[in-house]
Amino acid sequence: MRKYFGTDGIRGRANGLITPELALKVGQAAGVVFQRGDHRHRVVIGKDTRLSGYMIETALVAGFTAMGMDVLLLGPMPTPAVAMLTRSMRADLGVMISASHNLYEDNGIKLFGPDGFKLNDEVERSIEALIDSELTPRLASASDLGRAKRIESVHARYIEFAKRTLPRQVTLDGLRVVVDCANGAAYRVAPETLWELGAEVIAIGTEPDGFNINRDVGSTAPGALVSKVRELRADIGIALDGDADRVLIVDEKGQMVDGDQLMAVVARSWQEDERLTRPGLVATVMSNLGLERYLGGIGLSLARTAVGDRYVLEHMRQNGYNLGGEQSGHIIMSDYVTTGDGLVAALQLLAVVQRLDKPVSEVCHCFDPLPQILKNVRYRSGDPLRQQTVVTAIEQARERLGEGGRLVIRPSGTEPVIRVMAEGDDRSLVVEVVDEVVDAVSRAAA
């Protein structure tokens, strides 16, 4: 267990875990780790639309400039845009201030290396060790302090980048698109990109006020998008989360399409175009077994990793895959991006829809998902999964599911919760198995 970093950077309650003091120390510690060579070092900082973003941004600027690093402030920008701009602007480090799909009370700090990729565990451990150390002797001299300035042109740069992920001849002419930006980081760039590509765009979740990010909008609250798609008889709905690194699709019937179906569509399309660098894709243990069976039926494999898009990406890089993602909508297409990009993933789907000239509901129904039940058990301390009663319950559950089902038990990386997920062909059996394991874990955690 690490003290600060979880599965996706540092995340917690604003002015709880995420304080100005911590942000200052993160800036100083990361500044030490990423000052390599004798050039003038720079860091780019983006954020979503939370009120606490101003506080954290200012503290990070103080930390980095105190270590002699120049800071380029991007303002509200999607996480994948920050990753892209870190590399494009030859920065030594990129920072995104966001708690992703959480509500405004939370915030977080995500770090990217000069290559635009999230940091590995070893680098994060190095930063953690420095956060709790005495950094005063490492401060820059008065003449070597860093400078900070705001960059105004970055929105246009990201919009052009996103548009270039499509073939030049592809347009979105004739498509009525509803896009829900979750009152978050993509509230400007996502509608503009879709409009410039020719779509008729209806945008919701584009009036951030510091408090309404992800509140009743976005990929984790798609009700508003579903209603708007049905009301306007739109061809497709696109829901991003607060920092726009994940996406959820709603078809013309108002039915939701998750990341598993989206990965299946792209995998099939790229296979036909001979664009897959490996005959398969990478997903996490949470992806539905139906996806695995579908891919097997078209001659592709599914490699599974631990939960977290960073682990998906690590496996992709180590094993030569160019497509991967999570059921939750983090879709990574490494030909274009170094992290999940909700907008780019949506554009790839729209390109398939235009090419096939079929409704989204037909394009995106690749397989029938197996019944999948997920329940969470909150605990206060200790490790309930080591209790013998829990171990026995898990073993019995796996025996009952047999080879035709799956059971996944995992502690959350961001909160004291144990997640219990099972899937199989028999829904009633899946429900029973999950309830039995949850009961055992709850008793051990009491």
C-alpha positions as CSV (number, residue, x, y, z in Angstrom):
1,M,0.0,0.0,0.0
2,R,1.2,3.5,-0.9
3,K,0.5,6.5,1.1
4,Y,-0.6,8.9,-1.6
5,F,-0.8,7.4,-5.0
6,G,-3.7,5.1,-5.9
7,T,-4.5,3.4,-9.2
8,D,-4.8,6.8,-11.0
9,G,-2.7,9.4,-9.3
10,I,-3.4,11.0,-6.0
11,R,-7.1,11.5,-5.3
12,G,-9.2,12.5,-2.3
13,R,-11.4,15.2,-0.7
14,A,-10.4,18.8,-1.5
15,N,-8.9,20.3,1.7
16,G,-9.0,16.8,3.2
17,L,-6.3,14.7,1.6
18,I,-5.8,17.1,-1.3
19,T,-4.5,20.2,0.5
20,P,-2.4,23.1,-0.8
21,E,0.4,21.8,1.4
22,L,0.3,18.4,-0.3
23,A,0.1,19.9,-3.8
24,L,3.1,22.1,-3.0
25,K,5.1,19.1,-1.9
26,V,4.0,17.1,-4.9
27,G,5.3,19.9,-7.1
28,Q,8.6,20.1,-5.3
29,A,9.1,16.3,-5.2
30,A,8.2,15.8,-8.9
31,G,10.4,18.7,-9.7
32,V,13.3,16.9,-8.2
33,V,12.6,13.7,-10.0
34,F,12.1,15.2,-13.4
35,Q,14.9,17.7,-13.6
36,R,17.3,15.7,-15.7
37,G,19.9,17.3,-17.9
38,D,21.0,20.9,-18.0
39,H,18.2,22.4,-20.2
40,R,15.6,24.7,-18.9
41,H,12.9,22.4,-17.5
42,R,9.2,22.9,-18.0
43,V,5.9,21.4,-16.8
44,V,2.5,21.8,-18.3
45,I,-0.5,21.9,-15.9
46,G,-4.2,21.3,-17.0
47,K,-7.3,21.0,-14.8
48,D,-11.0,20.2,-15.0
49,T,-13.7,22.7,-13.7
50,R,-13.8,22.0,-10.0
51,L,-13.7,25.0,-7.7
52,S,-10.7,23.5,-5.8
53,G,-8.7,23.4,-9.1
54,Y,-7.6,27.0,-8.6
55,M,-6.3,26.3,-5.1
56,I,-4.4,23.2,-6.2
57,E,-3.1,24.8,-9.4
58,T,-1.6,27.7,-7.5
59,A,0.1,25.4,-4.9
60,L,1.6,23.2,-7.7
61,V,2.9,26.3,-9.5
62,A,4.6,27.4,-6.2
63,G,6.2,23.9,-5.8
64,F,7.5,23.6,-9.3
65,T,8.8,27.2,-9.7
66,A,10.5,26.8,-6.3
67,M,12.5,23.9,-7.7
68,G,13.5,26.0,-10.8
69,M,10.9,24.6,-13.3
70,D,8.9,26.8,-15.7
71,V,5.2,26.2,-15.7
72,L,2.8,26.4,-18.6
73,L,-0.8,26.7,-17.5
74,L,-3.4,25.2,-19.9
75,G,-6.6,25.9,-18.0
76,P,-9.5,23.5,-18.3
77,M,-8.4,20.7,-20.7
78,P,-9.2,17.0,-21.0
79,T,-6.7,14.6,-19.4
80,P,-5.7,13.1,-22.8
81,A,-5.1,16.6,-24.1
82,V,-2.6,17.3,-21.2
83,A,-0.8,14.0,-22.0
84,M,-0.6,14.9,-25.7
85,L,0.6,18.4,-25.0
86,T,3.2,17.3,-22.5
87,R,4.9,15.4,-25.4
88,S,4.0,17.9,-28.1
89,M,5.4,20.9,-26.1
90,R,8.5,19.0,-25.1
91,A,7.7,19.4,-21.4
92,D,9.6,17.3,-18.8
93,L,6.4,16.6,-16.9
94,G,2.6,17.0,-17.3
95,V,0.1,17.4,-14.6
96,M,-3.7,17.0,-14.7
97,I,-5.7,18.3,-11.7
98,S,-8.9,16.2,-11.6
99,A,-10.8,13.6,-9.7
100,S,-12.2,12.2,-13.0
101,H,-15.8,11.1,-12.6
102,N,-16.1,12.1,-8.9
103,L,-18.2,15.0,-7.7
104,Y,-16.8,18.4,-7.1
105,E,-15.9,17.9,-3.5
106,D,-13.0,15.6,-4.5
107,N,-10.0,16.4,-6.6
108,G,-6.7,14.7,-7.6
109,I,-3.3,15.1,-9.2
110,K,-2.3,12.9,-12.2
111,L,1.3,13.0,-13.5
112,F,2.6,12.3,-17.0
113,G,6.2,11.8,-18.0
114,P,7.8,13.6,-21.0
115,D,6.6,10.8,-23.3
116,G,3.0,11.5,-22.3
117,F,2.5,8.3,-20.5
118,K,1.4,8.0,-16.9
119,L,4.2,7.3,-14.4
120,N,5.0,3.7,-13.4
121,D,4.9,2.5,-9.8
122,E,8.7,2.9,-9.3
123,V,8.6,6.6,-10.2
124,E,5.6,7.2,-8.1
125,R,7.3,5.6,-5.1
126,S,10.3,7.9,-5.7
127,I,8.0,10.9,-5.6
128,E,6.2,9.6,-2.5
129,A,9.5,9.2,-0.6
130,L,10.4,12.8,-1.5
131,I,7.1,14.2,-0.4
132,D,7.7,13.2,3.2
133,S,11.4,14.3,3.1
134,E,13.0,17.6,3.8
135,L,13.2,19.4,0.4
136,T,14.5,22.8,1.6
137,P,18.1,22.1,0.7
138,R,17.0,21.2,-2.9
139,L,15.2,24.6,-3.5
140,A,16.5,26.6,-6.5
141,S,18.5,29.7,-5.9
142,A,16.8,33.1,-6.1
143,S,18.2,33.6,-9.7
144,D,17.1,30.1,-10.8
145,L,13.4,30.2,-9.8
146,G,10.9,29.1,-12.4
147,R,8.4,31.3,-14.3
148,A,4.7,30.6,-14.9
149,K,2.5,31.7,-17.8
150,R,-0.9,30.8,-19.3
151,I,-1.1,29.3,-22.8
152,E,-4.1,30.4,-24.8
153,S,-3.9,28.4,-28.0
154,V,-4.0,24.8,-26.6
155,H,-7.7,24.3,-27.2
156,A,-7.3,24.7,-31.0
157,R,-4.2,22.4,-30.9
158,Y,-6.2,19.6,-29.2
159,I,-9.2,20.0,-31.5
160,E,-6.9,19.7,-34.6
161,F,-5.2,16.7,-33.0
162,A,-8.5,14.9,-32.4
163,K,-9.8,15.6,-36.0
164,R,-6.6,14.2,-37.5
165,T,-7.3,10.8,-35.9
166,L,-9.9,10.3,-38.6
167,P,-9.1,9.7,-42.3
168,R,-9.2,12.9,-44.2
169,Q,-12.2,11.9,-46.3
170,V,-14.3,11.0,-43.3
171,T,-16.9,13.7,-42.2
172,L,-19.8,13.6,-39.8
173,D,-22.2,15.2,-42.3
174,G,-25.8,14.2,-41.7
175,L,-25.3,13.0,-38.1
176,R,-27.3,14.5,-35.3
177,V,-25.1,14.2,-32.2
178,V,-25.9,14.9,-28.6
179,V,-22.7,15.3,-26.5
180,D,-22.7,15.5,-22.7
181,C,-19.5,17.1,-21.4
182,A,-20.3,16.5,-17.7
183,N,-19.8,20.2,-17.0
184,G,-16.1,19.2,-17.1
185,A,-12.8,19.6,-18.9
186,A,-14.1,19.0,-22.4
187,Y,-17.0,21.5,-22.3
188,R,-15.3,23.6,-25.0
189,V,-13.3,21.2,-27.1
190,A,-15.7,18.3,-27.6
191,P,-18.7,20.2,-29.1
192,E,-16.3,22.3,-31.3
193,T,-14.5,19.2,-32.6
194,L,-17.8,17.4,-33.6
195,W,-19.1,20.6,-35.2
196,E,-16.0,21.2,-37.2
197,L,-16.2,17.6,-38.6
198,G,-19.7,18.4,-39.9
199,A,-22.1,17.0,-37.3
200,E,-25.2,18.7,-36.1
201,V,-24.3,19.1,-32.4
202,I,-26.5,19.5,-29.4
203,A,-24.3,20.0,-26.3
204,I,-25.4,19.5,-22.7
205,G,-23.2,19.6,-19.6
206,T,-21.4,22.7,-20.9
207,E,-22.1,25.2,-18.2
208,P,-19.5,24.5,-15.4
209,D,-19.8,26.6,-12.3
210,G,-17.2,24.9,-10.1
211,F,-19.8,22.8,-8.3
212,N,-21.7,20.9,-11.0
213,I,-19.1,18.7,-12.6
214,N,-20.5,15.1,-13.0
215,R,-23.7,16.1,-11.2
216,D,-26.6,14.5,-12.9
217,V,-24.6,14.6,-16.2
218,G,-21.7,12.7,-17.8
219,S,-20.8,9.1,-18.4
220,T,-21.6,8.1,-14.8
221,A,-25.1,9.8,-14.9
222,P,-26.3,9.2,-18.4
223,G,-30.0,9.8,-17.7
224,A,-30.0,13.3,-19.1
225,L,-28.2,12.2,-22.3
226,V,-30.7,9.3,-22.8
227,S,-33.6,11.7,-22.5
228,K,-32.1,14.2,-24.9
229,V,-31.3,11.6,-27.5
230,R,-34.9,10.3,-27.5
231,E,-36.4,13.8,-27.4
232,L,-34.4,15.1,-30.4
233,R,-34.3,11.7,-32.2
234,A,-30.6,12.0,-32.4
235,D,-28.4,9.5,-34.2
236,I,-26.0,9.1,-31.2
237,G,-25.3,10.4,-27.7
238,I,-21.8,10.7,-26.4
239,A,-21.2,11.1,-22.7
240,L,-17.8,12.0,-21.4
241,D,-16.7,12.1,-17.7
242,G,-15.3,15.1,-15.8
243,D,-11.8,14.9,-17.3
244,A,-12.9,13.3,-20.6
245,D,-10.7,10.2,-20.5
246,R,-13.7,7.9,-20.6
247,V,-16.8,7.7,-22.8
248,L,-20.3,6.1,-22.8
249,I,-22.3,5.9,-25.9
250,V,-26.1,6.0,-26.2
251,D,-27.6,4.7,-29.5
252,E,-30.6,6.2,-31.4
253,K,-33.0,4.2,-29.3
254,G,-31.7,5.6,-26.0
255,Q,-29.9,2.3,-25.1
256,M,-26.5,2.6,-23.5
257,V,-23.3,1.1,-25.0
258,D,-20.4,0.5,-22.6
259,G,-16.7,0.2,-23.2
260,D,-16.8,-3.5,-23.9
261,Q,-19.1,-3.1,-26.9
262,L,-17.1,-0.1,-28.1
263,M,-13.9,-2.1,-28.0
264,A,-15.5,-4.9,-29.9
265,V,-16.6,-2.5,-32.7
266,V,-13.2,-1.0,-33.1
267,A,-11.4,-4.3,-32.9
268,R,-13.6,-5.7,-35.6
269,S,-13.1,-2.6,-37.8
270,W,-9.4,-2.5,-37.3
271,Q,-9.1,-6.2,-38.0
272,E,-10.8,-5.8,-41.3
273,D,-8.5,-2.9,-42.2
274,E,-5.5,-4.8,-41.0
275,R,-4.7,-2.1,-38.5
276,L,-4.3,-4.3,-35.3
277,T,-0.6,-4.7,-34.4
278,R,-1.6,-7.9,-32.5
279,P,-4.6,-10.2,-33.2
280,G,-6.5,-9.1,-30.1
281,L,-6.9,-6.4,-27.5
282,V,-6.2,-5.7,-23.8
283,A,-8.9,-5.2,-21.2
284,T,-9.2,-5.7,-17.4
285,V,-10.6,-8.5,-15.3
286,M,-13.9,-6.5,-15.2
287,S,-14.6,-6.8,-18.9
288,N,-17.6,-9.1,-19.7
289,L,-17.0,-12.7,-20.7
290,G,-19.2,-12.0,-23.6
291,L,-16.5,-9.8,-25.1
292,E,-14.0,-12.5,-24.7
293,R,-16.2,-15.0,-26.5
294,Y,-17.1,-12.6,-29.3
295,L,-13.4,-11.8,-29.9
296,G,-12.6,-15.5,-30.0
297,G,-15.3,-16.0,-32.6
298,I,-13.7,-13.6,-35.0
299,G,-10.1,-14.9,-34.4
300,L,-9.0,-12.4,-31.8
301,S,-7.7,-12.8,-28.3
302,L,-8.4,-10.9,-25.0
303,A,-5.6,-10.3,-22.6
304,R,-6.7,-9.3,-19.1
305,T,-5.0,-7.0,-16.6
306,A,-5.7,-5.6,-13.2
307,V,-8.2,-2.8,-13.0
308,G,-6.9,0.6,-14.1
309,D,-6.2,2.0,-17.5
310,R,-2.5,2.4,-16.6
311,Y,-2.2,-1.4,-16.3
312,V,-4.0,-1.9,-19.6
313,L,-1.5,0.5,-21.2
314,E,1.5,-1.1,-19.6
315,H,0.5,-4.5,-21.0
316,M,-0.2,-3.0,-24.4
317,R,3.3,-1.4,-24.5
318,Q,5.1,-4.5,-23.3
319,N,3.3,-6.8,-25.7
320,G,2.8,-4.8,-28.8
321,Y,-1.0,-4.2,-28.7
322,N,-2.4,-1.0,-30.1
323,L,-6.0,-1.3,-28.7
324,G,-7.2,-1.8,-25.2
325,G,-9.5,-0.3,-22.5
326,E,-12.0,-0.8,-19.7
327,Q,-15.6,-1.6,-19.5
328,S,-16.1,1.8,-17.9
329,G,-15.2,3.5,-21.1
330,H,-11.5,4.2,-20.9
331,I,-10.5,3.3,-24.5
332,I,-6.8,3.4,-25.4
333,M,-5.8,3.6,-29.0
334,S,-2.0,3.9,-28.9
335,D,-1.7,4.8,-32.5
336,Y,-3.0,8.2,-31.4
337,V,-3.0,8.6,-27.7
338,T,-1.0,7.6,-24.6
339,T,-4.0,7.3,-22.3
340,G,-7.8,6.9,-22.4
341,D,-9.4,9.5,-24.7
342,G,-13.2,9.6,-24.7
343,L,-13.5,12.0,-27.6
344,V,-11.1,10.1,-29.9
345,A,-12.8,6.8,-29.0
346,A,-16.2,8.3,-30.0
347,L,-14.7,9.6,-33.2
348,Q,-13.5,6.2,-34.1
349,L,-16.9,4.8,-33.6
350,L,-18.5,7.5,-35.6
351,A,-16.1,6.7,-38.5
352,V,-17.4,3.1,-38.5
353,V,-21.0,4.2,-38.3
354,Q,-20.5,6.5,-41.3
355,R,-18.7,3.8,-43.3
356,L,-21.3,1.1,-42.7
357,D,-24.2,3.5,-43.0
358,K,-26.1,1.7,-40.3
359,P,-27.7,2.9,-37.1
360,V,-25.6,3.0,-34.0
361,S,-27.8,0.3,-32.4
362,E,-26.8,-2.2,-35.1
363,V,-23.2,-1.2,-35.3
364,C,-22.7,-1.4,-31.5
365,H,-24.5,-4.6,-30.7
366,C,-21.7,-7.1,-31.2
367,F,-22.6,-9.5,-28.5
368,D,-25.1,-10.2,-25.7
369,P,-23.3,-9.6,-22.3
370,L,-23.4,-12.4,-19.8
371,P,-25.2,-11.6,-16.6
372,Q,-22.7,-9.7,-14.4
373,I,-23.3,-8.7,-10.8
374,L,-21.0,-6.3,-8.9
375,K,-21.4,-5.4,-5.2
376,N,-19.2,-3.5,-2.9
377,V,-18.4,-4.2,0.8
378,R,-17.0,-1.3,2.9
379,Y,-14.6,-2.1,5.7
380,R,-12.8,-0.1,8.3
381,S,-9.4,-1.7,8.7
382,G,-7.5,-5.0,8.4
383,D,-7.7,-7.4,5.5
384,P,-11.0,-9.3,5.4
385,L,-9.9,-11.3,2.4
386,R,-7.3,-13.2,4.5
387,Q,-10.0,-14.5,6.9
388,Q,-10.4,-18.2,6.4
389,T,-14.2,-18.0,6.2
390,V,-13.8,-15.6,3.3
391,V,-11.2,-17.8,1.6
392,T,-13.5,-20.8,1.9
393,A,-16.5,-18.8,0.6
394,I,-14.5,-17.7,-2.5
395,E,-13.3,-21.2,-3.2
396,Q,-16.8,-22.6,-3.0
397,A,-18.2,-19.8,-5.2
398,R,-15.6,-20.5,-8.0
399,E,-16.5,-24.2,-7.8
400,R,-20.2,-23.4,-8.3
401,L,-19.6,-21.1,-11.2
402,G,-17.3,-23.7,-12.9
403,E,-15.5,-23.0,-16.2
404,G,-18.4,-21.1,-17.7
405,G,-18.2,-18.3,-15.2
406,R,-15.8,-15.9,-13.5
407,L,-15.4,-14.5,-10.0
408,V,-13.3,-11.4,-9.4
409,I,-12.6,-10.2,-5.9
410,R,-10.5,-7.1,-5.5
411,P,-9.9,-4.3,-3.0
412,S,-10.5,-0.8,-4.4
413,G,-7.4,1.3,-5.1
414,T,-9.1,4.5,-4.0
415,E,-11.3,3.7,-1.0
416,P,-11.7,1.1,1.8
417,V,-14.0,-1.1,-0.3
418,I,-13.8,-4.7,-1.5
419,R,-15.5,-5.3,-4.9
420,V,-17.1,-8.6,-5.6
421,M,-18.0,-9.4,-9.2
422,A,-19.3,-12.6,-10.8
423,E,-20.6,-13.5,-14.2
424,G,-21.9,-16.5,-15.9
425,D,-24.7,-17.8,-18.2
426,D,-27.1,-18.5,-15.3
427,R,-28.1,-15.2,-13.7
428,S,-29.7,-16.7,-10.6
429,L,-26.6,-18.6,-9.9
430,V,-24.5,-15.5,-10.3
431,V,-26.7,-13.6,-7.9
432,E,-26.5,-16.3,-5.3
433,V,-22.7,-16.6,-5.6
434,V,-22.2,-12.9,-5.2
435,D,-24.5,-12.7,-2.2
436,E,-22.7,-15.5,-0.5
437,V,-19.3,-14.0,-0.9
438,V,-20.5,-10.5,0.1
439,D,-22.0,-12.0,3.2
440,A,-18.8,-13.7,4.2
441,V,-16.7,-10.6,3.6
442,S,-19.2,-8.4,5.5
443,R,-19.0,-10.7,8.5
444,A,-15.2,-10.7,8.4
445,A,-15.2,-6.9,8.1
446,A,-17.6,-6.3,10.9
